[in-house]
């Protein structure tokens, strides 16, 4: 086993968080029970904030990356053995615990699930937290009784990681999907994923009233703020929206009217601390319901050294689809 390996480490530099690639040893890693040789990680919005020093990392030094896929090298857990292929999503990685932007990492066995059959490690990271969160949203809509025959499903932030996978999943399951995007150049891409139509971000916002004309049977929102408020105002009677993001802000300028007069539901979806059982259900459904041919147009593979530039791009909304990080490139 090599004595040193590369990792993207976030440190304090003159009172500011700054990320750079460092040489580490096994002795530098946290005292957790499973040592993993990492093959791939991903780029999520939260990763962009962490790598660009926006204060996501709450302990320093910190290794970024909320996702990873790799091979177990050593294990003190009966659940995993050397050679097992594993995936980790969330659990505070890159905020409280060292994450996937490292060629080796020591992790808690409670965080790991075995790589689902049918997925390569690169494909699993093309899905990553964003795609796994998309599946959690679809499951939430299903459990709320939102079936394909109820009407159109809106996906906001459609060209991002959550939106892209959500569109593909919903379309495969027979839903009529309307994608909302602020970038006209993404429209052909979104329709290829399965969107029946694409509308502008401005149209999604509607008239900004807390109670508006019924339009959507359900929605998956990764934007938040006034966009989410407008989506709630436009839900059909008994409709539901799964909310997972705050790219536009943490506020929610709405009223109780849609909830008490139309019986709509706002479902918060947490991907970070979801139980292992829910994670396994989501990954099993991804293996069953996701058409892997979408990866051809969705995935970009980048070396870990490009992370600082990529972080700025994802914060500015300039990333399309899913960026997989090859930590060994």
C-alpha positions as CSV (number, residue, x, y, z in Angstrom):
1,X,0.0,0.0,0.0
2,X,1.4,3.4,-1.0
3,X,2.6,5.5,1.9
4,X,1.2,8.7,0.6
5,X,-1.8,9.7,-1.5
6,X,-3.6,12.8,-2.7
7,X,-6.5,14.6,-1.2
8,X,-8.3,18.0,-1.6
9,X,-7.9,19.5,1.8
10,X,-9.7,22.7,3.1
11,X,-7.7,24.7,5.6
12,X,-7.7,28.0,7.3
13,X,-5.5,30.5,5.5
14,X,-5.3,33.9,7.1
15,X,-8.9,33.6,8.4
16,X,-10.4,32.2,5.2
17,X,-11.1,28.7,4.1
18,X,-9.0,27.6,1.2
19,X,-8.8,24.3,-0.7
20,X,-5.7,22.7,-2.2
21,X,-4.3,19.3,-3.0
22,X,-2.1,17.8,-0.3
23,X,-0.2,14.6,0.3
24,X,-1.6,12.6,3.2
25,X,-0.8,9.2,4.8
26,X,-3.1,6.6,6.4
27,X,-2.1,7.9,9.8
28,X,-3.6,11.3,8.9
29,X,-7.1,9.8,8.3
30,X,-9.9,9.7,10.8
31,X,-10.2,6.9,13.3
32,X,-13.1,5.0,11.6
33,X,-13.6,1.3,11.1
34,X,-13.4,0.9,7.3
35,X,-10.5,1.9,5.0
36,X,-11.6,2.6,1.4
37,X,-9.6,3.1,-1.7
38,X,-11.6,5.7,-3.5
39,X,-12.2,5.6,-7.2
40,X,-14.6,8.4,-7.9
41,X,-16.5,11.2,-6.1
42,X,-18.8,13.9,-7.5
43,X,-19.5,17.6,-7.7
44,X,-22.6,18.8,-5.9
45,X,-23.7,22.4,-5.0
46,X,-22.6,21.8,-1.4
47,X,-19.2,20.6,-2.7
48,X,-18.9,23.9,-4.7
49,X,-19.5,25.9,-1.5
50,X,-17.0,23.8,0.5
51,X,-14.2,23.9,-2.1
52,X,-14.6,27.6,-2.7
53,X,-14.4,28.4,1.0
54,X,-18.0,29.5,1.6
55,X,-18.0,28.2,5.2
56,X,-19.7,24.8,4.7
57,X,-16.7,23.0,6.3
58,X,-17.4,23.3,10.1
59,X,-14.2,21.6,11.2
60,X,-10.8,22.3,9.8
61,X,-8.8,20.8,8.2
62,X,-11.4,19.1,6.1
63,X,-11.4,16.8,3.1
64,X,-14.2,17.8,0.8
65,X,-16.6,15.6,-1.2
66,X,-20.1,14.5,0.0
67,X,-20.0,11.3,-2.1
68,X,-17.6,8.6,-2.9
69,X,-17.4,5.1,-4.5
70,X,-14.5,2.8,-3.9
71,X,-13.2,-0.6,-2.8
72,X,-12.8,-1.7,0.8
73,X,-9.1,-2.2,1.7
74,X,-9.4,-2.9,5.5
75,X,-12.5,-3.4,7.7
76,X,-13.1,-3.9,11.4
77,X,-16.8,-4.3,10.6
78,X,-18.4,-7.7,10.1
79,X,-20.7,-6.1,7.4
80,X,-17.8,-5.3,5.0
81,X,-14.7,-7.2,3.9
82,X,-11.7,-6.3,1.7
83,X,-12.7,-6.2,-1.9
84,X,-16.3,-5.0,-1.4
85,X,-17.4,-2.2,-3.6
86,X,-19.1,0.5,-1.6
87,X,-20.9,3.9,-1.9
88,X,-21.3,6.7,0.6
89,X,-23.7,9.7,0.2
90,X,-24.0,12.5,2.7
91,X,-23.8,11.9,6.5
92,X,-22.0,15.3,7.0
93,X,-19.1,14.5,4.7
94,X,-17.1,17.6,3.8
95,X,-18.9,19.5,6.7
96,X,-18.2,17.5,9.8
97,X,-16.4,14.5,8.5
98,X,-13.7,13.9,5.9
99,X,-15.1,13.1,2.5
100,X,-14.5,11.7,-1.0
101,X,-11.9,14.0,-2.4
102,X,-9.2,11.7,-1.4
103,X,-7.6,8.7,-2.9
104,X,-8.0,6.8,0.4
105,X,-10.5,7.5,3.2
106,X,-11.5,5.9,6.5
107,X,-15.3,5.8,7.1
108,X,-17.8,4.6,9.5
109,X,-19.4,1.3,8.4
110,X,-22.8,2.7,9.3
111,X,-22.4,5.2,6.4
112,X,-21.6,2.6,3.7
113,X,-23.9,0.6,1.5
114,X,-22.7,-1.9,-1.0
115,X,-22.5,-0.8,-4.6
116,X,-25.8,-2.0,-6.2
117,X,-25.6,-4.7,-8.8
118,X,-25.6,-3.3,-12.3
119,X,-23.8,0.0,-11.5
120,X,-20.1,0.7,-12.1
121,X,-18.5,3.0,-9.6
122,X,-18.4,5.8,-12.2
123,X,-22.1,5.3,-12.8
124,X,-22.8,5.3,-9.1
125,X,-21.1,8.6,-8.8
126,X,-22.9,10.0,-11.9
127,X,-25.9,9.4,-9.8
128,X,-24.3,10.5,-6.5
129,X,-26.1,12.4,-3.8
130,X,-28.0,14.4,-6.5
131,X,-29.5,11.3,-8.2
132,X,-30.1,9.5,-5.0
133,X,-31.9,12.6,-3.7
134,X,-34.0,12.6,-6.9
135,X,-35.1,9.0,-6.2
136,X,-36.0,10.0,-2.6
137,X,-38.2,12.8,-4.1
138,X,-39.9,10.4,-6.5
139,X,-40.5,8.0,-3.6
140,X,-42.0,10.9,-1.6
141,X,-44.4,11.8,-4.4
142,X,-45.4,8.2,-4.8
143,X,-46.1,7.9,-1.1
144,X,-48.2,11.1,-1.3
145,X,-50.4,9.4,-3.9
146,X,-49.1,11.4,-6.9
147,X,-49.5,8.9,-9.8
148,X,-48.8,9.5,-13.5
149,X,-52.6,9.9,-14.3
150,X,-52.9,12.9,-11.9
151,X,-51.4,15.4,-14.3
152,X,-48.1,17.2,-15.1
153,X,-45.1,17.1,-12.7
154,X,-42.9,20.2,-12.6
155,X,-39.1,19.9,-12.0
156,X,-37.4,23.1,-11.1
157,X,-33.6,23.7,-11.5
158,X,-34.0,21.1,-14.2
159,X,-30.6,21.1,-15.7
160,X,-28.8,20.5,-12.4
161,X,-27.9,17.2,-11.0
162,X,-31.1,16.6,-9.0
163,X,-33.3,17.9,-11.8
164,X,-31.6,15.9,-14.6
165,X,-32.0,12.5,-12.8
166,X,-35.5,13.4,-11.6
167,X,-36.7,14.0,-15.1
168,X,-35.2,10.8,-16.4
169,X,-36.8,8.8,-13.5
170,X,-40.2,10.4,-13.8
171,X,-40.4,10.0,-17.5
172,X,-39.4,6.3,-17.3
173,X,-42.2,5.8,-14.7
174,X,-44.8,7.3,-17.1
175,X,-45.2,10.8,-15.7
176,X,-45.6,13.8,-17.9
177,X,-42.7,16.0,-16.9
178,X,-42.4,19.8,-17.4
179,X,-38.9,21.1,-16.9
180,X,-38.1,24.6,-15.7
181,X,-34.7,26.1,-16.6
182,X,-33.3,29.5,-16.8
183,X,-30.9,28.5,-19.5
184,X,-32.3,28.2,-23.0
185,X,-29.3,26.2,-24.2
186,X,-30.3,23.3,-22.0
187,X,-33.8,22.8,-23.5
188,X,-32.7,20.1,-26.0
189,X,-30.8,18.2,-23.3
190,X,-33.8,18.3,-21.0
191,X,-36.2,17.0,-23.7
192,X,-33.7,14.2,-24.4
193,X,-33.9,13.2,-20.8
194,X,-37.6,12.9,-21.0
195,X,-39.2,16.3,-20.4
196,X,-42.4,16.7,-22.5
197,X,-41.9,20.5,-22.4
198,X,-39.5,23.1,-21.0
199,X,-40.6,26.4,-19.5
200,X,-38.6,29.5,-18.4
201,X,-37.8,30.2,-14.8
202,X,-39.9,33.4,-15.1
203,X,-42.9,31.3,-16.1
204,X,-42.4,29.1,-13.0
205,X,-42.6,32.1,-10.8
206,X,-46.1,32.9,-11.9
207,X,-47.6,36.0,-10.5
208,X,-46.0,35.7,-7.1
209,X,-49.3,35.3,-5.3
210,X,-49.7,32.8,-2.4
211,X,-52.8,31.3,-4.2
212,X,-52.8,30.9,-8.0
213,X,-54.4,28.9,-10.8
214,X,-54.0,25.2,-10.4
215,X,-51.4,23.7,-12.8
216,X,-49.2,21.0,-11.3
217,X,-50.2,17.6,-9.9
218,X,-46.8,17.5,-8.2
219,X,-43.3,18.9,-8.3
220,X,-39.7,18.4,-7.4
221,X,-38.0,21.7,-6.3
222,X,-34.3,22.2,-5.8
223,X,-34.4,26.0,-5.9
224,X,-36.5,27.2,-2.9
225,X,-37.5,30.7,-2.0
226,X,-40.0,32.5,-4.3
227,X,-39.8,29.7,-6.9
228,X,-41.0,27.1,-4.3
229,X,-43.7,29.5,-3.1
230,X,-45.0,29.9,-6.6
231,X,-45.0,26.2,-7.2
232,X,-47.0,25.6,-4.0
233,X,-49.5,28.3,-5.2
234,X,-50.0,26.4,-8.5
235,X,-50.4,22.9,-7.2
236,X,-53.6,21.1,-8.0
237,X,-56.0,20.1,-5.2
238,X,-54.3,17.4,-3.2
239,X,-51.0,18.0,-5.0
240,X,-47.5,17.7,-3.4
241,X,-44.1,19.1,-3.9
242,X,-40.9,17.5,-2.7
243,X,-38.4,20.2,-1.7
244,X,-34.7,19.5,-1.5
245,X,-32.8,22.7,-2.3
246,X,-32.2,26.4,-1.5
247,X,-30.2,27.7,-4.4
248,X,-32.4,30.8,-4.5
249,X,-32.6,31.3,-0.7
250,X,-33.9,29.8,2.5
251,X,-37.0,32.0,2.8
252,X,-40.5,30.8,1.8
253,X,-42.8,33.8,1.0
254,X,-46.1,32.0,1.0
255,X,-49.2,31.6,3.2
256,X,-51.3,28.8,4.6
257,X,-54.0,29.2,1.9
258,X,-52.8,26.5,-0.5
259,X,-52.5,24.0,2.4
260,X,-55.9,24.6,4.0
261,X,-58.0,25.3,0.9
262,X,-56.4,22.8,-1.6
263,X,-55.0,20.3,0.8
264,X,-51.6,20.4,-0.8
265,X,-48.4,19.0,0.8
266,X,-44.9,20.3,1.1
267,X,-42.6,17.4,1.7
268,X,-39.1,18.1,2.9
269,X,-36.6,15.5,1.6
270,X,-33.4,14.9,3.6
271,X,-30.7,13.0,1.8
272,X,-27.9,13.6,4.4
273,X,-29.0,11.6,7.4
274,X,-31.6,9.2,5.8
275,X,-31.5,5.8,7.3
276,X,-29.7,2.9,5.7
277,X,-33.0,1.2,4.9
278,X,-34.3,4.2,3.0
279,X,-30.9,4.5,1.2
280,X,-31.0,0.9,0.2
281,X,-34.6,1.3,-1.1
282,X,-33.7,4.4,-3.1
283,X,-30.6,2.7,-4.6
284,X,-32.6,-0.5,-5.4
285,X,-35.2,1.6,-7.2
286,X,-32.5,3.5,-9.1
287,X,-31.1,0.2,-10.3
288,X,-34.6,-0.8,-11.4
289,X,-36.0,2.5,-12.8
290,X,-33.1,4.6,-14.2
291,X,-32.3,4.2,-17.8
292,X,-28.5,4.2,-17.8
293,X,-28.4,5.4,-21.4
294,X,-28.9,8.9,-20.0
295,X,-25.4,8.8,-18.7
296,X,-24.1,9.3,-22.3
297,X,-25.3,12.9,-22.3
298,X,-25.3,13.6,-18.6
299,X,-21.8,12.8,-17.3
300,X,-18.6,14.8,-17.5
301,X,-15.6,13.2,-15.8
302,X,-13.0,15.6,-14.4
303,X,-9.7,15.2,-12.5
304,X,-9.6,16.3,-8.8
305,X,-7.2,19.1,-9.7
306,X,-10.0,20.9,-11.6
307,X,-12.2,21.2,-8.5
308,X,-11.5,24.9,-7.6
309,X,-12.7,26.0,-11.1
310,X,-15.6,23.6,-11.1
311,X,-16.7,24.8,-7.7
312,X,-17.1,28.3,-8.9
313,X,-19.0,27.1,-12.0
314,X,-21.6,25.1,-10.0
315,X,-22.2,28.0,-7.6
316,X,-22.9,30.2,-10.6
317,X,-25.3,27.7,-12.1
318,X,-23.1,27.0,-15.1
319,X,-22.9,23.2,-14.7
320,X,-25.1,20.9,-16.8
321,X,-25.9,17.4,-15.6
322,X,-23.5,15.5,-13.4
323,X,-19.8,16.0,-12.9
324,X,-17.9,12.9,-11.8
325,X,-14.5,13.5,-10.1
326,X,-11.8,11.0,-10.8
327,X,-9.6,11.3,-7.7
328,X,-6.8,9.3,-9.3
329,X,-6.5,11.3,-12.5
